[in-house]
Amino acid sequence: MLSNMHSFSTPVCYLLVSVSAGYFLQDAGDIIFSGHALGSWEFLLHHFL
């Protein structure tokens, strides 16, 4: 597994990446659409890095 990390994947890996990406997209959208993006730009920057 450690010697072949770039091509190793399982269904659980896909699930974790999907849930994490969905959370970050939802949270970034919430920050933008709620109008808090100007006051908390560092949180928005954190979501895009």
C-alpha positions as CSV (number, residue, x, y, z in Angstrom):
1,M,0.0,0.0,0.0
2,L,2.7,2.6,1.0
3,S,4.8,1.8,-2.1
4,N,1.9,2.3,-4.5
5,M,0.0,5.2,-2.9
6,H,-0.7,7.1,-6.1
7,S,-2.9,4.3,-7.5
8,F,-4.2,2.7,-4.3
9,S,-7.9,3.2,-3.6
10,T,-10.9,1.6,-2.0
11,P,-14.6,2.4,-1.9
12,V,-14.0,3.9,1.6
13,C,-11.4,6.2,0.2
14,Y,-13.8,7.5,-2.5
15,L,-16.5,8.0,0.1
16,L,-14.2,10.0,2.4
17,V,-12.9,12.2,-0.4
18,S,-16.5,12.8,-1.6
19,V,-17.8,13.7,1.8
20,S,-14.9,16.0,2.5
21,A,-15.1,17.8,-0.8
22,G,-18.9,18.1,-0.4
23,Y,-18.4,19.6,3.1
24,F,-15.9,22.2,1.9
25,L,-18.0,23.2,-1.1
26,Q,-21.1,23.5,1.0
27,D,-19.3,25.5,3.7
28,A,-17.6,27.8,1.1
29,G,-21.0,28.4,-0.6
30,D,-22.6,29.2,2.7
31,I,-19.9,31.7,3.5
32,I,-20.3,33.4,0.1
33,F,-24.1,33.4,-0.1
34,S,-24.7,34.5,3.5
35,G,-22.6,37.6,3.0
36,H,-19.9,36.7,5.4
37,A,-17.2,36.4,2.7
38,L,-15.9,40.0,3.2
39,G,-15.6,39.7,6.9
40,S,-14.2,36.2,7.0
41,W,-12.1,36.0,3.8
42,E,-9.5,33.9,5.6
43,F,-12.0,31.1,6.2
44,L,-12.9,31.3,2.5
45,L,-9.2,31.2,1.5
46,H,-8.7,28.2,3.8
47,H,-11.4,26.3,1.9
48,F,-9.8,26.9,-1.5
49,L,-6.3,25.8,-0.4
